[in-house]
Amino acid sequence: MAIFKKVGIVGTGLVGGSLGLALKKKHLARTVVGTSRQEATLARARALRAIDSGATDFDILKGCDLIVLAAPVETIIRDMEKIRRVITGDCIVIDVASTKEKVVAHASTRFARFVGCHPLAGSEKRGIAFARADLFANAPCIITPVKATNRAALSAVTRLWKALGSKPVILAPRTHDRALAYMSHLPHVIAFALMAATPRGYLSLAPQSFRDITRIAGSSPELWNDIFITNKKNIVHSIDAFFTRVRALRAALINNDSRALNRIMTAAQLKRQQSL
Amino acid sequence: MAIFKKVGIVGTGLVGGSLGLALKKKHLARTVVGTSRQEATLARARALRAIDSGATDFDILKGCDLIVLAAPVETIIRDMEKIRRVITGDCIVIDVASTKEKVVAHASTRFARFVGCHPLAGSEKRGIAFARADLFANAPCIITPVKATNRAALSAVTRLWKALGSKPVILAPRTHDRALAYMSHLPHVIAFALMAATPRGYLSLAPQSFRDITRIAGSSPELWNDIFITNKKNIVHSIDAFFTRVRALRAALINNDSRALNRIMTAAQLKRQQSL
């Protein structure tokens, strides 16, 4: 049974395109339309049946009862006013951006029925070519309502993510951004920095551990610029907390302090076993 | 065709046990014996047919034409003198430790036919329970000869690793330790520190990227204490090079310097694509 009559996806990349595929496959939307800056992306999305039709212009979003903002954060914020102008009736608007405080603050003043969302289901891959109907299956989806959030819209959006196989988790936008600084943004800072620091000549020896730890250094610089800039306060805080622990290990090393090394390693090992 | 008549494995854990399994499976040794501090480990190794017989005493190594030192680095160094006393004839001795300068320096003065080796094939798992006959297949094995190294022994050991499916790479012990500081030891420091820094309450949200980057925080503290202590100079150097890059990203963030962020991320992404 279709939950939505016409869904508009702004940004038919990995996440937007996967959402289109999933909505069609699970018959959750009668029609799916998409917008992108690039005609080629839209053609690809149409060919994959992630969307029924697409346009570079927002006019195609007219008549939607759900619009999904799936572009990089700064692009979402820049285009919000234009999208607001084509919205009709009781359209629900959601975003899927990786940082929430800024987007939610901007969107809540513009859209009557906005619900901030963040499916934890991206990857270092980017673009419609990597879209998959099962991208959201069994992945947590963080939903970030605020006081102004329309309750009927929140409930419809929660149902939507459940229907897509996601596990909805409700968090305040600020809590989301603090948690994701540690769980995703700091690991990306680390991967980029480790890749930058490693002498090129050693890379042919890379064991699996190095490949795994730097995998996300393959992520899109454009996307991550926006994530870093919009969550910089929390990320700087997480970098400093991380530095404190690296410095403790460094000091223990220099002092041949096996007891301190062991204490830090054993606690980290145990924490991981208990929680992941 | 058996290369060796009797192989002795000192430390029948993940790497030692896997070597026993591989030697038997590929008929590269007529007999494989093992030593361990724990009877239970030896019983398990015998049951898995990783060894034909085992003992907690080094006397079982008498008559070996190949001895493999597969215990943690500091244990290897501590037990070297005892092992030297049971060696007879032209026995070749190799180790499989993760740091090489210290072990090779100690072993070269004690064993006439010693060859330092480091198969890049470990994992965060430890112990005989995780041993696999194909652990070394397609993995690089770094071999670290020095001036004193017996050429016939070097050639036999190189043949052995090839027969096990490994890709031998020759490096000086010092170069090995510098490279592995970046390729393995620093990633472990990072994983332990990241795990320590992350507030426990956020861990239920862990996306795949966080799971991947902290996987090796599950590694054995005992093993890693030895690796860290025996390679501390190079590891501290690599930590400092890494810090410099994290600080550059941190400064770019604070200054909203998207150009600098982009430059660092794009270079890291490209370097990874070209080399891994």
Contacts between the chains, C-beta under 8 A, distances in Angstrom:
chain1	res1	chain2	res2	distance
A	120	B	205	6.7
A	120	B	207	4.4
A	121	B	207	7.9
A	122	B	207	7.8
A	123	B	208	7.5
A	124	B	209	7.9
A	139	B	207	7.9
A	140	B	205	6.0
A	142	B	205	7.2
A	169	B	205	7.0
A	178	B	202	7.9
A	179	B	199	8.0
A	179	B	201	7.9
A	179	B	202	4.2
A	179	B	205	5.7
A	180	B	205	7.6
A	182	B	197	7.3
A	182	B	198	4.7
A	182	B	199	6.7
A	182	B	202	5.4
A	183	B	198	7.3
A	183	B	202	5.5
A	183	B	203	7.8
A	183	B	205	5.4
A	183	B	206	5.8
A	183	B	207	6.3
A	183	B	210	5.0
A	184	B	207	5.8
A	184	B	209	6.0
A	184	B	210	6.7
A	186	B	194	7.0
A	187	B	194	7.0
A	187	B	209	5.3
A	187	B	210	5.7
A	187	B	213	4.6
A	188	B	209	7.3
A	189	B	246	6.3
A	189	B	249	5.4
A	189	B	250	7.8
A	190	B	190	5.9
A	190	B	194	6.8
A	190	B	213	6.8
A	190	B	246	7.2
A	191	B	213	7.0
A	191	B	268	7.6
A	192	B	245	7.6
A	192	B	249	6.5
A	192	B	264	6.1
A	192	B	265	5.3
A	192	B	268	4.5
A	192	B	269	8.0
A	193	B	242	5.9
A	193	B	245	3.8
A	193	B	246	4.4
A	193	B	248	7.8
A	193	B	249	5.9
A	193	B	264	7.9
A	193	B	268	7.8
A	194	B	186	7.0
A	194	B	187	7.0
A	194	B	190	6.8
A	194	B	242	6.0
A	194	B	245	7.6
A	195	B	268	3.8
A	195	B	269	7.8
A	195	B	271	5.8
A	195	B	272	5.4
A	196	B	245	4.4
A	196	B	248	8.0
A	196	B	264	6.0
A	196	B	267	6.4
A	196	B	268	4.9
A	196	B	271	7.5
A	197	B	182	7.3
A	197	B	238	7.2
A	197	B	241	4.4
A	197	B	242	4.5
A	197	B	244	7.1
A	197	B	245	4.7
A	198	B	182	4.7
A	198	B	183	7.3
A	199	B	179	8.0
A	199	B	182	6.6
A	200	B	271	6.5
A	200	B	275	6.3
A	201	B	179	7.9
A	202	B	178	7.9
A	202	B	179	4.2
A	202	B	182	5.4
A	202	B	183	5.5
A	203	B	183	7.8
A	203	B	271	7.6
A	203	B	275	3.8
A	203	B	276	6.2
A	204	B	275	7.1
A	205	B	120	6.7
A	205	B	140	6.1
A	205	B	142	7.1
A	205	B	169	7.0
A	205	B	179	5.7
A	205	B	180	7.6
A	205	B	183	5.3
A	206	B	183	5.7
A	206	B	275	7.8
A	206	B	276	5.6
A	207	B	120	4.4
A	207	B	121	7.8
A	207	B	122	7.8
A	207	B	139	7.9
A	207	B	183	6.3
A	207	B	184	5.8
A	208	B	123	7.5
A	209	B	124	7.9
A	209	B	184	6.0
A	209	B	187	5.3
A	209	B	188	7.4
A	209	B	215	7.4
A	209	B	216	4.9
A	210	B	183	5.0
A	210	B	184	6.6
A	210	B	187	5.7
A	210	B	276	8.0
A	211	B	276	6.0
A	212	B	212	4.6
A	212	B	213	7.1
A	212	B	215	6.2
A	212	B	216	7.9
A	213	B	187	4.7
A	213	B	190	6.8
A	213	B	191	7.0
A	213	B	212	7.1
A	213	B	213	5.1
A	213	B	216	7.5
A	214	B	272	5.9
A	214	B	276	7.1
A	215	B	209	7.5
A	215	B	212	6.2
A	216	B	209	4.9
A	216	B	212	7.8
A	216	B	213	7.5
A	217	B	265	7.9
A	217	B	268	4.8
A	217	B	269	6.1
A	217	B	272	5.1
A	218	B	269	5.8
A	218	B	272	5.7
A	218	B	273	6.9
A	219	B	265	7.8
A	219	B	269	7.4
A	221	B	261	7.5
A	221	B	262	5.1
A	221	B	265	3.9
A	221	B	266	5.0
A	221	B	269	6.5
A	222	B	262	7.8
A	224	B	261	7.8
A	224	B	265	6.1
A	225	B	258	5.2
A	225	B	261	5.2
A	225	B	262	5.8
A	225	B	265	7.3
A	228	B	249	7.9
A	228	B	253	5.6
A	228	B	261	6.0
A	229	B	253	7.2
A	229	B	256	6.0
A	229	B	258	6.6
A	229	B	261	7.6
A	232	B	253	4.5
A	232	B	254	6.8
A	232	B	256	7.6
A	235	B	253	6.3
A	236	B	250	6.0
A	236	B	253	6.1
A	236	B	254	6.4
A	238	B	197	7.2
A	239	B	246	6.3
A	239	B	249	8.0
A	239	B	250	5.3
A	241	B	197	4.4
A	242	B	193	5.9
A	242	B	194	6.0
A	242	B	197	4.5
A	243	B	243	7.3
A	243	B	246	7.4
A	244	B	197	7.0
A	245	B	192	7.6
A	245	B	193	3.8
A	245	B	194	7.6
A	245	B	196	4.4
A	245	B	197	4.7
A	246	B	189	6.3
A	246	B	190	7.2
A	246	B	193	4.4
A	246	B	239	6.3
A	246	B	243	7.5
A	248	B	193	7.8
A	248	B	196	8.0
A	249	B	189	5.4
A	249	B	192	6.5
A	249	B	193	5.9
A	249	B	228	7.9
A	249	B	239	8.0
A	250	B	189	7.8
A	250	B	236	6.0
A	250	B	239	5.3
A	253	B	228	5.6
A	253	B	229	7.2
A	253	B	232	4.5
A	253	B	235	6.3
A	253	B	236	6.1
A	254	B	232	6.8
A	254	B	236	6.4
A	256	B	229	6.0
A	256	B	232	7.6
A	258	B	225	5.2
A	258	B	229	6.6
A	261	B	221	7.5
A	261	B	224	7.8
A	261	B	225	5.2
A	261	B	228	6.0
A	261	B	229	7.6
A	262	B	221	5.1
A	262	B	222	7.8
A	262	B	225	5.8
A	264	B	192	6.1
A	264	B	193	7.8
A	264	B	196	6.0
A	265	B	192	5.3
A	265	B	217	7.9
A	265	B	219	7.9
A	265	B	221	3.9
A	265	B	224	6.1
A	265	B	225	7.3
A	266	B	221	5.0
A	267	B	196	6.4
A	268	B	191	7.6
A	268	B	192	4.5
A	268	B	193	7.8
A	268	B	195	3.9
A	268	B	196	4.9
A	268	B	217	4.8
A	269	B	192	8.0
A	269	B	195	7.8
A	269	B	217	6.1
A	269	B	218	5.8
A	269	B	219	7.4
A	269	B	221	6.5
A	271	B	195	5.8
A	271	B	196	7.5
A	271	B	200	6.6
A	271	B	203	7.6
A	272	B	195	5.4
A	272	B	214	5.9
A	272	B	217	5.1
A	272	B	218	5.7
A	273	B	218	6.9
A	275	B	200	6.4
A	275	B	203	3.8
A	275	B	204	7.1
A	275	B	206	7.8
A	276	B	203	6.1
A	276	B	206	5.6
A	276	B	210	8.0
A	276	B	211	6.0
A	276	B	214	7.2
